[in-house]
Amino acid sequence: MSAPQAKIVFLDAATYGDVSLENFTRAWSCTIHQVTGHAETIQRLAGHSIAVTNKVPFDKNILSAAEASDLRLIAVAATGTDIIDRAEANRRGVQVCNVPGYATESVAQFTMAVILELCARAGSYREAVRRGDWEKSPIFSLLNYPAVELSGRKLGIVGHGNIGQTVARMAQGFGLEVLIAARPGASGGEGRISLDRLFSQADVISLHCPLTPETRNLINPQTLALMKPTAFLINTARGALVDEAALIDALRRKRIAGAALDVITQEPPPADHPIIRAAKELDNLIVTPHTAWSAREARERLLREVEENIVAFLAGQDRNRVA
C-alpha cells in the first residue's frame, strides 16, 4: 500500500483498546492522543491535515479555528457522524468519512445476549450463587427469578438496516417471529407494520434506528403505554431514542417487564444520572457501558476501514464520504 504524505492526529485512541495503530504509524506521520477533552481539540489539530475521531466532536467553533486551517479530512472511526457539524465542514472544504457496518455482528450478538439475559436471568442466578443463596435452598434448584422462553414470541425491530437485519436473522434461530416497524409516521406496507401495531404486539422491542428529530424520544409515555406488561425493551442504538424518565417510571410500576440499555443520554454518565441510579435500584433494568460494538474483531475491522478511507482520500477518491 502506498503512503502519500499526510500528518494525522488521533484524538481518542483509547477507544480502540488494545488494537495496534502500527499500520498508520508505519505509513504516515501520526500524533496519537489517548483522550482529548473539548478544550484541547483545537490546539491538537494544529499542523495536521487529517483528524481521526471516534467521539471527539467537531462543532463550528473548532472547525473555524485558525489551528484547524490545515485540516482536510475528518475520519470518523464510527458509523454515526452526529458529532460533526457537517454543514460547517462542507463550507470549509473539509471532507468527512465514516465506517458503516463494521460492528454489525458484534452489536447483533450483544443484542441477543441481553435479550437472553432478560428472559433466562443467567447473570442474576450467577450472582445468587456467589451470595450463597443456592446452599440455603430447600430444593435442588433456585427459582428466584422468572424465566421465559423466546420460542413462539414476537420480536419487534425498529430500524431494519444492517444491524436490525442481522438481529432478525439471529432471532429467528431462537424461534422468534420478527416484526419490522415502518418509519415514524408511516402506516406500514412492504412487510412492515406501523409503530403503534409493533409496540402493542411485540414481546421484545429492539431499537436499531438512527437518532433523528423524528426518532428522538421514540420511547415515551405514549409508546410505553402501548407495550405489553410482559414486554422487554432493548436499546443498543442511541440513548436519546428513549425518554429516560418515562422508562424508569414504567419499570418501577412494572408497566413493562424489563429493559436493557447499552446507550444512555450522557456518556460517560455522572454518578447521579437517573439511569445509573435506577440500575442500582431496579431488578428489571440492565445497563451496560456502550460496549455492544466493541468485540475485538469489530475494532480491528474499524481501523482497517479508517486506514482504507485515508488511503482513498489521499488518492483523490471518495470512500465512505458523508460530507
Number of C-alpha atoms within 10 A of each C-alpha: 6 8 13 11 11 16 16 25 23 24 24 19 21 15 16 19 12 11 15 12 17 9 11 17 13 10 15 15 14 18 15 17 13 12 16 18 11 11 9 11 18 18 13 19 26 16 15 21 19 25 22 23 23 21 19 18 18 22 15 14 12 19 22 16 13 13 17 24 16 15 22 18 24 24 27 24 27 23 16 17 21 13 14 21 18 20 12 18 22 13 12 15 12 21 20 26 24 25 24 15 15 22 25 19 20 19 25 24 20 19 27 18 13 23 23 17 16 27 19 17 17 14 11 15 17 11 11 15 13 10 10 10 13 17 13 8 11 8 9 7 9 15 10 11 14 9 14 13 12 20 13 12 16 21 28 27 29 24 19 19 15 17 25 23 18 17 25 23 14 17 22 17 10 15 15 21 18 20 23 23 25 23 18 14 10 12 14 16 10 7 9 17 19 18 24 17 17 25 27 16 19 24 24 29 26 25 24 25 20 18 17 12 9 12 16 16 18 21 21 17 15 11 16 22 15 18 24 17 17 14 21 23 26 23 24 25 24 21 20 19 25 21 18 18 13 17 22 21 14 20 20 18 11 13 19 23 22 26 25 22 24 22 23 26 15 11 11 11 13 10 9 9 14 14 23 17 13 20 17 11 11 14 14 17 23 20 18 15 12 17 13 22 22 18 16 15 14 19 22 19 16 24 21 16 21 22 18 15 24 25 19 14 21 16 12 9 12 16 18 19 16 12 20
